[in-house]
Amino acid sequence: MSSASRVTALIELLRPVNGFLAAAAVLVGAFVSRSPTFWWPAFAGAASAFAAAGAANALNDRLDSVSDGINHPGRPIPSGRLSQAAATTAACVGGLASVGLAAVIGPRAVALALIWLVLTALYSRVLKGVPLAGNIAVALVASTPFLMGGFSQGKYLLAVIPCALAFFVHLAREIVKDVEDIAGDEAAGVRTFAVRRGASAAFAVARGVLVVLIGLAALPFAFRVYGWGYASVLVVIDAVLVWLLVSMETNSGGRGLRRPSNALKAVMALGLLAFIVGVL
């Protein structure tokens, strides 16, 4: 395999779109926490989150190679385009980079970066097969970049709001993704909630999470933390979430599951916009 092909496979392994979402969450967390925003430490935190996301993806794919051979055979490791050793190296380098960049901000940021790495390792090695516990661990890691943004400004209380709302979005998406991966997880002996209780029960939990999210998301506007800009974007987000509630009710599985999963990723991006315009 050529060097260019290996680089392409490595980029695919790291899934930079997820990394950019994490980095954007840090910047938004910084923006909502302080005005004027101190951008240099915010960018250091964003780079730390990007590196941590890449490390998490590399480690997860390294340890999920058996189930990915069924669920995602085109991914770099099961397709043979990248070795497990290369994935391990990428995970280690990404983890070290994340902690090093967090050190630019301070002890709280370093502690958060270490928590990301510990929870990621626990998920990949142990928690993925513990019903809902693995989903909660991933949601915690994915939602707390907002706090990194707050830490970069020396003020983090206002970053707790987007962090809390993002937690529910990520939790619902992780549960939906587990339904997507039932076949491979069963073959690999990974007993997720979706494997143990079935797709219908998993969808019911995901719908419950989304209902809670819809209710909580209205509170920052109701208590005048965010303004009308937030409310206008929230209307679009709620429309997507209501569609998801119906979609998961009627979805029979297969390729159609990717639509709810992708829609929840779109909700994440819309949420970033809502928080930005909410404080303008």
N, C-alpha and C positions, 0 to 999 in steps of 0.2 A: 504494500500500500504506500502511496506517495506521501510526502510530508504534508502537502496541502490537504489531502484526504484525512490525515490524522488530526490536523488542526480543525478541520470542519467537524469531525466527530467529537473532538474535545469541546468545541463551542456548543454543539448540540447537547452534550452531556451536562454542561453547566447551566443550560436553559437560561440565557441572559435576559429574556423577557421577564421572567420571574424576578431576576436580580434587579432589573430596572424598576419594577414595581416596588420592591423593598427599598431601593434607594430613594425613589420618589416619595415614599411614605416618610422617610427620615426628613427630607426637605420640607414636606408639608407640616410635619410635627414641629420643626423649627420655626416655620412661618407663623403658625397659629400660636406659638408659645411666646414670641417676643417681637415687638415692632419698635425700631428697625431691627431686622434679623442680622445676626452675626453669621455671615455665609461661609467663611472658611472652616470653622469647626463643623458646620452643618454638612459641608461637602465631605469632610473626613468621616463623619458618621454615615453618610450615604455610601461612601466607598466601603466602609466596614460592613454595612448591611449587604451590599452587592457581593462582597467576597464570602460572607457567611452563607448567603443563599446558594452560591455556586458550590461551596463545600458541602452543604446539605444535600444538594441534588446529586453530586458525585458519590457521596457516601451511600445514599439511598439506592442509587442504581447499582453500585458495587455489591450491596447486600441483597438486592432484589433481582439478581440476574436470572434466577430460576422462574419466578412468577412473571417477570418481564418477557421471558421467552415465549409465554403464552399470551399475555395481555398486550405487550408492546414489542413484538419481535424485531421491529425496525430500529429500535434504540441502539446506540453505539456498542454496548457490551454484548447483548444477545445476538446482534447481527455480525459480530466478529470484527467490527471496524475499530474497536478500542479494547485494550486489555484491562483486566481487573486491576493489575498493578498500576496502570496509568491513572485509573479512576481513584485509587487509594492515594496516590501522590497528589492528584488535584485536590482531593478533600483535605489533605494535611496542609498543603500550601495555602488554600483558601482560608482554612481555620486560623492559621498563624497570621495571615494578612489581616483578617478581621479583627483579631485582638490587638495587633500592632497599630492599626489605624484608630481603633477605639481609644488607645492610650493617649492619642493626641488630645482627646476631649477631657479625660479624667477617670478617676476610679469607678464612678457609677457606670460609665460607658463600658469600661473594661469588664465589669461584673456582668453587664447585660450581654456583651458579646460571648463571654464564657458560658452564660446560661443558654444562649442559642446553641452553642456547640454541644453542651452536655445533653440538652433535651433532644437535639437531633440524633446524637449517638444512642441515647436511650430508646428513642422511637425506632430507629433502624434495627437495633439489636433485640429489644424487648417489647416495647409498648405497642408496636404495630399490630401484634396479635392479641392485645388486651382490648376487648370491646369498648369503644368510645374513648378510652384513655389515650390511645395513640392519636386520635383525631383532635383531642383537646391539646395535646402536646404540640402538634403541628400548628394549630390555630394560635397558640400562645406565641410561638416563635414568629409566625407570619404577621401577627398584629402589633408586636412590640417595637418594630422600627420607628413608629411614631414617638415612643418614649426616648429612643436614641436621639431623635431630633430635639426633644425637649431638653435632654441632658446637654446637648451641644450649646444650648442657650443659657444654661444655668437655671432654667425654669421649666418645669415639666408637668405641672398640674393641668394646664389646658390641653396638653397632649394626651391626657388620659381619656378624654371623650372620643377622639377618633380611634384610639387604641381599643377601647371597649366595643365600639360598633364594628370595627374591622374583625374583632375576634369572632363575632357571630357569623359574619360573611364567610370567613375562612373555615369555621367549623362546619357550616352547611356544605361547603364545597368539598371538604375532605370526606364527608359522609357519602356524598354523591359519587365521588371518585372511587370509593370503596365498592360501591355497587357496580361501577364499570369493571372493576378488577376481580369480581367474584371468582370467575373461572380460574385465573392464574393463582389467586390466593389460596383457593381450595387445593390446587395441585401442589403448591409449595407448603401446605400445612399451616398457613397463616390464618388464624381464626379471628378475623375482624367481626365487628357487629353485623355487617351485611352477610358474611358467611354463616355466622351462627344463627341469626334470626331471619334472614332472607331479605330480598330487595324491598318488599312492601313495608316491613318494619323499619328498615333503614330510611326509606322515603318519609315515613311518618315522623321520625325523629328530625329529619332535615326540615320538613315543613314546620314542625313546632319551633325549631330554631329561627326560621325565617319570620314566623308570626311574632316572636319576641323581638326580633330585629326591627320589624316595621314599627312596633310600638315604641321601642327605645329611641329610634332614629328621630322621632318627632319631638323628643324632649328638649334637645338643645335649642330648637326654635321656640318652643313653648316657653322656655325659661329665659329667652332672649340672649342666650350665649352666642348664637349665630343669627344672622339677619335674613332678609328676604332672598338674597342670592342663594343661600343654603336651601331655603324652602323650595325655590324654583327647580333646583336640580333634584331635590328629594322627591318631587312629584314624578319625575322620570324614573328614578330608582325604584320607587314604590310600584310603579306600573310594571317594571321588569320583575320585581319580586312577586307580585300577584300572578303574573304569567307563569312564573316558576312554580308557584303553589299548584296551579292547575296542571302544568306540564308534568310535574312529578307524580301527580295523582293518576294520570292516565298513561304515563310512560311504561312501556313493556320491556324496556331494556335494549341491549344491542347498541348500534351506532347512535340511536336517538339520545342516549345518555350524554353524549358529548355536548349537545345543545345546552342543557341546564348548567353543565360544568363551565362551558365557555361564557354563558350569560352571567354567571357569578363572578367570573374574572372581569367582565365588563362592568359589573356593579362596583368592583374594587376601584377601577379607574374613575368611574363617575363619582364615587365617594371622595376621592382625592380632589376632584374639581369642586365638589360641594363644600368641603372644608376651606378651600382657598377662597372661594367667593363669599363664604359665610362670614369671613372676618374683614373683608374689604370695606 
